[in-house]
Amino acid sequence: MVTLIDTVTEVKARPRHPEKARLPDTPVMPKPPWIRVKAPGAHALDRTRAIVRTHRLHTVCEEAACPNIGECWEKRHATVMIMGDVCTRLCAFCNVATGKPTHLDEGEPTRVADAIAALELNHVVVTSVDRDDLADGGANHFARTIAAIRHAAPNTTVEVLTPDFMRKDGALEIVVAARPDVFNHNVETVPSLYRRIRPGADYRHSLALLREAKRLDPSLFTKSGIMVGLGETDEEIANLMDDLRGSDVDFLTIGQYLQPTRKHAAIDRFVTPEAFQSYKRTADDKGFLLVAASPLTRSSYHAAEDFERLKAARLASLGA
């Protein structure tokens, strides 16, 4: 019998989200056939799992209950999550635990770099929890991680998926000065849903962050992503695309929201593959260099292949 990875997990005996324990349960919609993914074969993930564990790293693949973990880890692709596994934000869609984080692990950048060298990655995505408790939001830790990767794996290109660094003056400049190849910050959803889905964040601030990253380094590829199925309309999605293009974003990812537990925001609808293709056509027409849109698209899904496509698209646009 085919085993399936089900991204909707129940809260265990020791709740992952105690801050959500008193919230009413939300309904869980049965997943359509196009959402289900096959689990990998026995031992297919062993090498990636062993390297991650040996270097004592967190991955967004595990913490966010990504449906693509089997496919990615089988290929030795893992998205590293730095600065711990506890976030200072309380987003209604996210499976990462919320609470008071511990101190920064000063040895983490070196361990991340050593793991990436061991995995022999051509391209790596480094993300983090929100660290509103830090004066720089963790910007220097990002910069140190990028520098360590450059030293240990000089042929690996680096993509960062950062928090919004709200009220952290100078933080973005620190990250951009470290010269990542791709700067990604997800706006996550349309502005009308921010209060319910992304409290503590600000849509206009996120747009400004992306715009400023490109101003600081025009050679930098910028990227952002959204989830659909939270209650947004097609008109709102189109307007969001215009906003991202107005911030000079190169690459847009669009994927289906999947609720991690019954205590998280409910799914409003499952968007069909045909609708995702329609979103892609609309975004292409608006001038993004690259668009990835499918039910299982996530920020770091196929990131290495997409980086090569980004470079080719930029060269083609310059030639045109």
N, C-alpha and C positions, 0 to 999 in steps of 0.2 A: 504494500500500500504506500502511496506517495505521502511523504510527510510534508506538512506545510508550516511555514513560519507565520504565526499569527501575531501581529503587532499590538493587538489589544490584550493587555495582561491585567490580571486582577491584583489588587493590593494584597501583599503577603502578610504573614503574621506580624512582621516588623515593618510597618508601613513605610514605603519610600517617600511618601508625601504626607507627613503628619499635619502639615498646615492646611491640607485639603480634606482631612478626615471628616470634618463636620459638614462638608458640602453635600448637597443631595446628589444621588447617582444620576448620571445622564444616560439616555438610551444608547445602546450600541446597535448600529445598523448592520445587518449581514452584508459581508463584502461580496461584490460582484466577481465574476470569474477573472476579469482582467487585473484585479488587485492581488490575487494570490500568487505566491512565488514558491518554487521548489526549494527544499532544503538541500544543502550540499551533501555529497557522499561522505562516508565515514573517513575521518582523518584529513579531510580536505582543508580544514582550517588550522590544523595543528601547528604548522610552522609559524603562521602569523600570530596565533594565540600565544605560543611559547615566547616569541620575541617581545610581545606586548607585556606579558607577565614578568619576564626576566628583567625588563627595564622599568618595571613598576609604573606603567603609564595608564592613563585613562584614555578611552576613545569615545568619540561621539557616536560611533557605530553601536556601541553597547548602551551608553547612557541615554541616548535618544530613542532606543529601540528601533533602529533603522531597518526597514524591510529588506534592504539590499545587502545586509551584512554577509550573508552566505556567499553571494556572487563576488563581492569585493574582497573578502578575506581569503577566498579560494585563490584569488589572483595576487595575494600578498599586498593588497591595498587597504590601508587603514587611515582614518582621519583622527589625528591626535588631538586630544582636548587637554590643554595646559591649565595650570593654576588651580588644580583640584577638581572635585566632582560635586561641589556645593555652590549654587548660584545665589546671588543676592536679589535676583528678580523673581517675580511670581507670575510668569506668563501662563495663561490658561491652556495653552496647547503643548507645553514642553514637559518632557519626561525627566529632565535633569532635576535633582533634588534641590529644594530651596532651604536656605538657612544661613547660619553664620559660618563663613569659610575659615579654614585654618590658615596659619602663616604660609607664605610662599616657600616652596621647596627650591632652594638656590641651586641644587644639583640637577633639577629637572631639564633645563635646556640641553645639557650635555647628554643626558640619557635619551632624550628625544632624538638628538642627532645621531647617536650611536645606533639606536633602533632603526632609523631610516637608512643608515648605511648598511645595516645587517639585512634589511628587507630589499636592498638594491633598487630603491624606487627611482624612477625618472622624474616623478612629480609628486609632491606631497602637499596635503592640506592640513594646516594647523589652525585650530579654533580654540575657544576658551569659554569658560563660564563668565558671566558678568561679575566683575569685582568692584562694585561701588564703594567697598570699604577701603580701597587703596587710593592714595592721592593721585596716582597717574592712571588708575583703572587697569593696571597691568601692562601698560604700553612698553615699559622697559623690559619686562619679562618676555614679551613678544619679540622685541629687538634682539635680546640675548639669544633667544631660541633660533631666530633667523641666522644670526651670526654663527652659532654653533653648527647649524646644518651646512652652511657654506663651507665651514672648515672640514667637517667630517665627510660630507658628501657633495663635493664641489660641482658635480654634474647634475645634481638634483635641482629642479626648479621648485620654487616655493610659493604657495598660495596661502594667504591668511584670510580667515573668516573671523572678523573682530566684533566685539561689542560696540555700542554706540559712543562710548567715552563721553557720556553726557556730563557736563560741568567738570571736565578734566582738561583744563587748558593746556595745550602743548602736547597732549597725548598722541593725537593723530600724527603730528609732525615727527614724533619719535619713531613710530612704526614705519611711516613712509621713508624716512631717512635710512632705515635698515634695508631698503631696496628689495622688498618682495616682488615677485614677478606678477602676481595677481592680488589685488586688494578687493576682498568681498565683504560686504555687510548687507545682511538681509533686512528688507523692510517688512517681510513676513506676510502682511495682509493689507487690505485697503484702509484708508484713514478712518472711515466710519466705524470700524470694528476695533480700533485700538483700545478704547477704554475697557472693553470686555475681554479682549484677547491678549493684548500686549500692554497691560498697565505698567506705568513706570517708564515707558518709552514715549518718544515723540516723533511722529511721522516726518514732520518738516525738518527736524534735527537730523534724522537719518538721511534724508535727501541732501542736506547741506554737507554732511560728512562725506558722502560719496562724491559730491561736486568738488569739495575742497581737496580730496585725495588726488583727483585728476589734475587739479590746478597746481598742486605741489609738485607732481611728477607727471607731465603729460605722456610719458612713455609707458606709464603703468596701465595695465589692463584693469578695469573696474567691473565689478560683478554684483548682482543682487538677485534675490529670489523671493518668491511668494508661495503660499499655500492656497489652494482653492477648496471649496467645500465647507466653508465656515459661515456662509450667509452673504457673501459678496455678490454683486451683480456683474454682468458682462460689461455694462457701461463703466462701472467703477474700475474694473480691471483695465479697460482701455485707457481711462484717465490716468491710472497709476503708471501704465507704460509711458504715457506722455511725460509724466513727472520724472521718471527715471531717465528718459532721453534728454529731458531738460537739464538733468544733472550729469549728462555726458557718460552715462553708464554703457559699457560695451556689451555686456553679456547678461541675459536674463534667464533665470530658471523658474519653471512653474511646475508644481507637483501637487498631488492630492494630499490633503490633511488626513491623517489617521490618528484617532484619539488613543493615547497610551493607556488610560484606565477610565473607569466610569466616573471618576472624580474630575476628569478634564473636560474641556469644552466638547460638546456633542458635534458629530458630523451633521452638517445640514443637507448634504447631497454627495453622491459619488459622481464625479464628472466623467463622462465617457471619453474613450480614446479619440473619438472623432472631434469632440469639443476641444480637446487639447491641441489637436492639429489646427483647429480654427484659431486658437489663441496664438499658436506659433506663426501662422500666416499673418495675423494682425501685427504681431511684434516685428516680424521681418519687414513688413511694409513701413513700420515706423522708424527703421534704420538701425536697429541693434546689429552689431557685428555677428553675434551668435545668439541663438535662442534654443534652449532645451525645454521641451514641454511634453510631459507624459504622466500617467498616474503615479509611476514610481520614481520620477525625477526628484532628486535631492541635491543640495548645494554642491556636494563633493562627489556625486555619482558620475563616473566616467571622467573625472576631472583631468586626468593625464591626457586622454584623447581629446577632450574639449580644449585644452590649452594649445595643442598642436593646431586644432581647427581655428582657434582665435588668432594665432599668429598668421595662418594662411589667409584668413579673412581680412586682417589688417593690411597685409601686403597687396591683396587683390583690390582693396578700396583705395590704396595709395596709387596703384597702377592705373586704376580707372580715372 
